[in-house]
Amino acid sequence: MMDGPRSDVGRWGGNPLQPPTTPSPEPEPEPDRRSRRGGGGRSFWARCCGCCSCRNAADDDWGPEPSDSRGRGSSSGTRRPGSRGSDSRRPVSRGSGVNAAGDGTIQEGMLVVNGVDLLSSRSDQNRREHHTDEYEYDELIVRRGQPFHMLLLLSRTYESSDRITLELLIGNNPEVGKGTHVIIPVGKGGSGGWKAQVVKASGQNLNLRVHTSPNAIIGKFQFTVRTQSDAGEFQLPFDPRNEIYILFNPWCPEDIVYVDHEDWRQEYVLNESGRIYYGTEAQIGERTWNYGQFDHGVLDACLYILDRRGMPYGGRGDPVSVSRVISAMVNSLDDNGVLIGNWSGDYSRGTNPSAWVGSVEILLSYLRTGYSVPYGQCWVFAGVTTTVLRCLGLATRTVTNFNSAHDTDTSLTMDIYFDENMKPLEHLNHDSVWNFHVWNDCWMKRPDLPSGFDGWQVVDATPQETSSGIFCCGPCSVESIKNGLVYMKYDTPFIFAEVNSDKVYWQRQDDGSFKIVYVEEKAIGTLIVTKAIGSNMREDITYLYKHPEGSDAERKAVETAAAHGSKPNVYANRGSAEDVAMQVEAQDAVMGQDLMVSVMLTNHSSSRRTVKLHLYLSVTFYTGVSGTIFKETKKEVELAPGASDRVTMPVAYEEYRPHLVDQGAMLLNVSGHVKESGQVLAKQHTFRLRTPDLSLTLLGAAVVGQECEVQIVFKNPLPVTLTNVVFRLEGSGLQRPKILNVGDIGGNETVTLRQTFVPVRPGPRQLIASLDSPQLSQVHGVIQVDVAPAPGDGGFFSDAGGDSHLGETIPMASRGGA
């Protein structure tokens, strides 16, 4: 991956820790798509996806960016009033029709289609069999490669001499050869897996069973019916009520996204909420995220993203291409995509990334306005990507890598530079190690790679480095990462370095040159986790990404990969006696309280050792970019043979308070020199200050369509007032995204507020809340709500839950002191 611009404080190494100009939430007007691209005029598809770049200039499927996305087959048109009505079957569409001459004359004996019932209700067989009954839509939503049923209402009895043809169209210039115009003769078999059969003819009703291709384009298709009889030809006019959504199908063995485990499909396709992990390996935090892939409007938003990128419709049946486009479009760089990244700590012109509780508000804002949404960081990009890919039918999970490396020079090593006294030279430290980084795994076959690389593929929408000139990453086979096969596409060198590179410490010598003094082999990718299937437990998946640390296979993978990097001989200058061990410890500290850090030294030799030790403490962004050192300690320690000693450094709240940045993370740099042997000790240890949780309590039973109340309790852990406090509340099937402005909360004060909501779908649901203020963020809570069906009703849709874009001022129910 190539270097991109680095200007974001808190995101790239080597930048000072002064707040820059806040990234603007208003994107620049987008020039014409064909004229604005870099790379010598080469299109995104030529640079990002070679298989999709093979098109001629007349290919209207590319076209300009849709200004209002309302063309034929548009995926994001303004919703029709009443399209989210009750779950009762919608009216059968009827139309006047046209004959072959196009003059609307209906000849006697002509087979006229008076109406079509696509059986699209959530309670109908089609939606249930296709696992799409949770989508809050009235239109028919099916998964490719799987049959569905429809009912034609005819003007007369169907006869064997009659010919009926079904047609599906998508895009501005549908063509049969591109799969954007599908013609299905009833009873005669089709091509590429498309076919339709008569199941039952009863009077003027004709029941059909329609088979879709397992390689079909995904998107929203227009649908029509043509008939031909001795009396003439008839065509049913297009009707918006007959639009059909077709998605990827992990239940279909012929689909390359097929997943052969039902519990996997339930978790990675159908689960509307999940856990995202953050913090450090030793202090893992977790938060619940509302993916909301079935919420009303989200499917349109996902298809709008493909439209906005200008992705050719003919390429939308390929999950490799689709996932790569999504990785580019979830961030705003290059293409005015969904989210603006911001690591500066100043979020005054948007939303603090820690305040989001789900993807729905973000995606609906992008669909409604067309503007990129401020702001996101890695877990927000990953959460939105999970929503989009699950919504489109790809099995996807959110993955956290602790101690995630950001390799800026393709060396496949993390290079950390120190002066003669082993004090960090931050202006040279362009590589950084993120405390954690969150990306996505999605499941698919890889027909574009040699055999053996199917299965989980990494997709990362956080803009870090460019890939073929575009800020996107993946899909990259996890198997290729595990074995260091960095020549496999896409972006394997960068991802490999994130999980399995080594941290190399360089010390400046008296003549100004630098020398490797220590290589830390187990510092990167120390733990890779995701939410477990069927529970809220954490699952360790490190073994999928790398061989056991220190094993021959792991060392071979690292050194093989490094041989393809920019510093293939970095391991040539190694080797020194190491008989003094060092372990860094930090107590489980809480935001607002004093803390203690310590270093344990152990002499494993049979001789006395003298260690000169330096401790440097600074705050750090979770991206590994650190601020100015605000406290340091130097001490010389005498160690008898086999003895241990501990060096401590107390830190008061008033000492670190003025320096705090996002998420309350701190970086302890420890370095030492053993006088007798010349051994160099070096260690970077990151720890975080814990924040409190919100306590949510359900006050009464939850029933579809009936008002329910939840109580939220929060205690301010800081001795200072929290100003401009904002709560967010969201839960799929429970509560549309809602913003609550509660004003100020005093130091160490406890507050209670109550909110009502109306559940719209039955079953187990997650109601998620967060709190944000300039003084405190990363505060959230969740409660499970088991919703009972409405009496005598299988489902209910409404817009209950408030407007996510109009903040509501909420008085506190009660206040209490410490």
Sequence and secondary structure as in RCSB ss.txt:
>XXXX:A:sequence
MMDGPRSDVGRWGGNPLQPPTTPSPEPEPEPDRRSRRGGGGRSFWARCCGCCSCRNAADDDWGPEPSDSRGRGSS
SGTRRPGSRGSDSRRPVSRGSGVNAAGDGTIQEGMLVVNGVDLLSSRSDQNRREHHTDEYEYDELIVRRGQPFHM
LLLLSRTYESSDRITLELLIGNNPEVGKGTHVIIPVGKGGSGGWKAQVVKASGQNLNLRVHTSPNAIIGKFQFTV
RTQSDAGEFQLPFDPRNEIYILFNPWCPEDIVYVDHEDWRQEYVLNESGRIYYGTEAQIGERTWNYGQFDHGVLD
ACLYILDRRGMPYGGRGDPVSVSRVISAMVNSLDDNGVLIGNWSGDYSRGTNPSAWVGSVEILLSYLRTGYSVPY
GQCWVFAGVTTTVLRCLGLATRTVTNFNSAHDTDTSLTMDIYFDENMKPLEHLNHDSVWNFHVWNDCWMKRPDLP
SGFDGWQVVDATPQETSSGIFCCGPCSVESIKNGLVYMKYDTPFIFAEVNSDKVYWQRQDDGSFKIVYVEEKAIG
TLIVTKAIGSNMREDITYLYKHPEGSDAERKAVETAAAHGSKPNVYANRGSAEDVAMQVEAQDAVMGQDLMVSVM
LTNHSSSRRTVKLHLYLSVTFYTGVSGTIFKETKKEVELAPGASDRVTMPVAYEEYRPHLVDQGAMLLNVSGHVK
ESGQVLAKQHTFRLRTPDLSLTLLGAAVVGQECEVQIVFKNPLPVTLTNVVFRLEGSGLQRPKILNVGDIGGNET
VTLRQTFVPVRPGPRQLIASLDSPQLSQVHGVIQVDVAPAPGDGGFFSDAGGDSHLGETIPMASRGGA
>XXXX:A:secstr
 B      TTTSTT  SS      SS      TTTS TTTT  HHHHH GGG    TT TTT S  SS  STT S
     TTTT  SS    EE   EETTSS    TT   EEEEE   STTSHHHHHTT TTSS SSEEEETTS EEE
EEEESS   TT EEEEEEE SSS  GGGTSEEEEEBTT  STT EEEEEEEETTEEEEEEE  TT   EEEEEEE
EEEETTEEEE    GGG EEEE  TT TTSTT  S HHHHIIIII  EEEEEEE SSSEEEEEEE  TTSTTHHH
HHHHHHHHHT  GGGTT HHHHHHHHHHHSB TTT  SEEE  SS  TTS  GGG  BSHHHHHHHHHH S EEE
E HHHHHHHHHHHHHHHT  EEEEEEEEEEE SSS SEEEEEE TT  B GGG  SEEEEEEEEEEEEE  TTS 
TT  EEEEE  S  SBBTTBS    EEHHHHHTT TTSTTTHHHHHHHHH EEEEEEE TTS EEEEEEETTSSS
 EEEEE TTSS EEE HHHHS  TTSHHHHHHHHHHHHTSS TTTTSS      EEEEEEE   BTTS EEEEEE
EEE SSS EEEEEEEEEEEE TTS EEEEEEEEEEEEEE TT EEEEEEEE HHHHGGG  GGGEEEEEEEEEET
TT  EEEEEEEEE B    EEEEES EETTS EEEEEEEE  SSS EEEEEEEEEETTTEEEEEEEEEEE TT E
EEEEEEE   S EEEEEEEEEE SS   EEEEEEEEEE  TT S     TT  TTS EE   SEEE  
